Amino acid sequence: MKKYEGYLLVSDLDGTLLDSNKNISKENIDAISHFVENGGLFAVATGRTEMNLFPYIKNLNINCPCILYNGSVIYDIESRKFVKCSFIKNQYIINPLKKVLEKYKNICVQIFTEGKMYIVSGDTYMDPYVISEKQPFEFADIENIKDKPFIKIILNGEHDVLKEVNSLIEKEVPKNIIEAVFSQSFYLEILPCNVSKGSALIELIDILKIDKKRVIAIGDYCNDIEMIKTAGLGVATKNAHPLLKEAADVTTVSNDDHALYNLIKNIIPKFEEALAG
């Protein structure tokens, strides 16, 4: 039996596996390869879509399905197919979004369907990362796409403005219809009800038939909290949000100091020993 057989390691991407320059260090890449070559399963869990994920993972040894769209999708990297996908109940969110679009002109509203991103807020304000990463998108009128299946919605802007937007949406949308979470201070994400990286990790554990005690998850922001609480070992990066650190079992180094390398080299061996008793 190989050393890490029966273990699943799931890592957030931005702010965790990626450094501040959006690169994955050789140290992290080599450590993940070592983990996989010794029997471990490795996946990423990200708010990114499959389209915006591939440029960053071409050198990674990923050997099981990944969590995308902040938990709305479980995606098979090898076959490039959706294993599981959850959708927002559009009929409850369209009118609140129209009110948001009418009131707030300094936000970028992005709606994601399978394989496509629509920007429904015009070009007055654009998400800087959409531009800098050259993410593919189409401009659309929300009325013209209201019947398409929405996987998630991103609102990008200043944090204080997004908090106002979140309050408006909470008042307008009935309970138990959506989940709203900040994935960064400048990103408010709308997901289907009861969907998170944590709920997707529970499904992934079931798909892979892994013992939950041998699941390790690492992240840096509030959208990772449910995931690291679900894992047998929840890990925060040093640069993580304080609420994420509170929820974690242990804190490792920052994303600029090879967090995955440190986790695999220094923390997982101690975790193994503890499980062995």
Buried (B, 14 or more C-beta within 10 A) or exposed (E): EEBBEBBBBBBBBBBBBBBEEEEBBEBBBBBBBBBBEEEBBBBBBBBBBBBBBEEBBEEBBBBBBBBBBBBBBBBBBEEEEBBBBBBBEBEBBBEBBBBBBEEBEEBBBBBBBBEBBBBBBEEEBBBEBBEEBEBEBEEBEBEEBBEBEBBBBBBBBEEEBBEBBBEBBEEBBEEEBBBBBBBBBBBBBBBBBEBBBBBBBBBBBEBBEBEEEBBBBBBBBBBBBBBBBBBBBBBBBBBBBEEBBEBBBBBBBBBBBBBBBBBBBEBBEEBEEEBEE
